């Protein structure tokens, strides 16, 4: 991979390679302790981030690399009007790999065209979040030992959440997966996304979460994206449309897993944290191993 901007650009075998390498790294991280020795990663975050930014930093530091960058665009020359292209050209001169999160659609493609070092998207607007999808499928693979023949329920803000398209694209690379897309009508998956997966992934669109969850292997919950909502009053009406609590999960199998890209607000109650199905904190931890695998494949 020269750059990682979209899961669409990865094959099934490439996804499995990252997943299996992440598993190998998790089991023996010391083997990779010097893999990035003498290398520098530029972390350029034009939007707020906790897990993505910190897990990339943790991943690179664990492999012996060094880090530069910013987490507040006000501290960069973009505040002065510098273009994305010029910022990326400069970061390419100072580093061996760039991780960029940006609020503008298409910014990842623009950046990849001028980057002279590998460029990894840390999330692009509402468009995609490819490394999140890779850590998500790694989490699923660890639980079930497979990435096919799965039944997955996606719940919440499916319109603005950038993790949703990437996960759908990843699942569409494998066989016999079924996805149920539960959201308020106003937050349904964009038609362009459904068009991309049509014929590649079996899906159903609905609003009401079923009373019986026994058929699900994964329940993937997302928050309503307040920062992207055009109407704050509508956000207030929809933010608690789904609240996953122990009573909702009463019919779920014990081996079903509840995932969430985080941060969670009110859409998963805190008393779910102690249930056997909760995997969202382990999912976040898996981000370190998955991103170590991505960096190892792209930078060496």
Long-range contacts (C-beta under 8 A, 24 or more apart in sequence): 1-118, 1-297, 1-298, 2-112, 2-118, 3-112, 3-115, 3-118, 3-119, 3-120, 4-118, 4-119, 4-120, 4-121, 4-130, 4-131, 4-294, 4-298, 5-108, 5-109, 5-112, 5-119, 5-121, 5-124, 5-128, 5-130, 6-108, 6-121, 6-128, 6-130, 6-166, 6-169, 7-128, 7-130, 7-133, 7-134, 7-166, 7-169, 7-170, 8-169, 8-196, 10-130, 10-170, 10-173, 11-173, 12-173, 12-174, 15-134, 15-137, 15-147, 15-170, 15-173, 16-147, 17-297, 18-134, 18-138, 18-290, 18-293, 18-294, 18-297, 19-134, 19-137, 19-138, 19-141, 19-147, 19-290, 19-293, 21-293, 21-296, 21-297, 22-134, 22-135, 22-138, 22-286, 22-289, 22-290, 22-292, 22-293, 23-138, 23-141, 23-142, 23-289, 25-289, 25-292, 25-293, 25-296, 26-286, 26-289, 29-62, 29-289, 29-292, 32-62, 32-63, 32-292, 32-296, 33-62, 33-63, 33-64, 34-63, 34-64, 35-63, 35-64, 35-296, 35-300, 36-60, 36-63, 36-64, 36-65, 36-295, 36-299, 37-63, 37-64, 37-65, 38-64, 38-65, 39-64, 39-65, 39-66, 39-96, 39-97, 39-299, 40-65, 40-66, 40-67, 40-68, 40-94, 40-95, 40-96, 40-97, 41-65, 41-66, 41-67, 41-68, 41-69, 41-95, 41-96, 41-97, 41-98, 41-99, 41-295, 42-67, 42-68, 42-69, 42-91, 42-94, 42-95, 42-97, 42-98, 42-99, 43-67, 43-68, 43-69, 43-70, 43-71, 43-99, 43-122, 44-69, 44-70, 44-76, 44-87, 44-88, 44-91, 44-98, 44-99, 44-100, 44-101, 45-69, 45-70, 45-71, 45-72, 45-73, 45-100, 45-101, 45-122, 46-73, 46-78, 46-100, 46-101, 46-102, 46-103, 47-101, 47-102, 47-103, 47-123, 49-101, 49-122, 49-123, 50-262, 50-263, 51-261, 51-262, 51-284, 51-287, 52-99, 52-101, 52-122, 52-123, 52-129, 52-131, 52-132, 52-287, 53-99, 53-101, 53-122, 55-284, 55-287, 55-288, 55-291, 56-99, 56-120, 56-122, 56-131, 56-291, 56-295, 58-288, 59-288, 59-289, 59-291, 59-292, 59-295, 60-295, 62-288, 62-292, 63-292, 63-295, 63-296, 68-94, 68-95, 69-99, 84-110, 84-111, 85-110, 85-111, 85-113, 85-114, 88-114, 88-115, 88-119, 89-114, 89-115, 89-116, 91-115, 92-116, 92-117, 96-299, 97-295, 97-298, 97-299, 118-298, 118-299, 120-294, 120-295, 120-298, 123-162, 124-162, 125-162, 126-159, 126-160, 126-161, 126-162, 126-225, 126-228, 127-162, 127-165, 128-162, 128-165, 128-166, 128-169, 129-162, 129-163, 129-166, 129-261, 130-166, 131-287, 131-290, 131-291, 131-294, 132-162, 132-163, 132-166, 132-167, 132-261, 132-287, 133-163, 133-166, 133-167, 133-169, 133-170, 134-170, 134-290, 134-293, 134-294, 135-283, 135-286, 135-287, 135-289, 135-290, 135-291, 136-163, 136-167, 136-170, 136-220, 136-259, 136-261, 136-283, 137-167, 137-170, 137-171, 138-286, 138-289, 138-290, 139-257, 139-259, 139-279, 139-282, 139-283, 139-286, 140-217, 140-218, 140-257, 140-259, 142-286, 143-255, 143-257, 143-279, 144-217, 147-171, 147-174, 147-177, 148-174, 148-175, 148-176, 148-177, 149-175, 149-176, 149-177, 150-174, 150-177, 150-178, 150-217, 150-218, 151-177, 151-178, 151-179, 151-180, 151-215, 151-216, 151-217, 151-218, 152-177, 152-178, 152-179, 152-180, 152-216, 152-217, 152-218, 152-219, 152-220, 153-179, 153-180, 153-182, 153-209, 153-213, 153-216, 153-218, 153-219, 153-220, 154-179, 154-180, 154-181, 154-182, 154-183, 154-220, 154-222, 155-182, 155-183, 155-209, 155-219, 155-220, 155-221, 155-222, 155-242, 155-244, 155-267, 156-182, 156-183, 156-187, 156-221, 156-222, 156-223, 156-224, 156-241, 156-242, 156-267, 157-183, 157-187, 157-222, 157-223, 157-224, 157-225, 158-182, 158-183, 158-187, 158-188, 158-189, 158-222, 159-183, 159-186, 159-187, 159-188, 159-189, 159-190, 160-187, 160-224, 160-225, 160-228, 160-229, 161-222, 161-223, 161-225, 161-261, 163-222, 163-261, 164-189, 164-193, 164-222, 165-189, 165-190, 165-193, 165-196, 167-220, 168-193, 168-196, 168-197, 168-201, 168-203, 169-196, 169-197, 171-201, 172-196, 172-197, 172-200, 172-201, 173-200, 176-202, 177-201, 177-202, 178-202, 178-203, 178-204, 179-203, 179-204, 180-204, 180-206, 180-216, 181-205, 181-206, 182-206, 182-207, 182-208, 182-209, 182-242, 183-207, 183-241, 184-238, 184-241, 186-234, 186-238, 187-224, 187-238, 209-242, 209-248, 211-251, 212-251, 213-248, 213-249, 213-251, 213-252, 213-253, 213-256, 214-251, 214-252, 214-253, 216-252, 216-253, 216-256, 217-255, 217-256, 217-257, 218-256, 218-257, 218-258, 218-259, 219-244, 219-249, 219-252, 219-256, 219-257, 219-258, 219-259, 219-277, 220-259, 220-260, 221-258, 221-259, 221-260, 221-264, 221-267, 221-268, 222-260, 222-261, 222-267, 223-260, 223-263, 223-264, 223-265, 223-267, 224-265, 224-267, 239-265, 239-266, 240-266, 240-267, 242-267, 243-267, 243-268, 243-269, 244-268, 244-269, 244-272, 245-269, 245-271, 245-272, 246-271, 246-272, 246-275, 249-275, 249-277, 252-277, 259-283
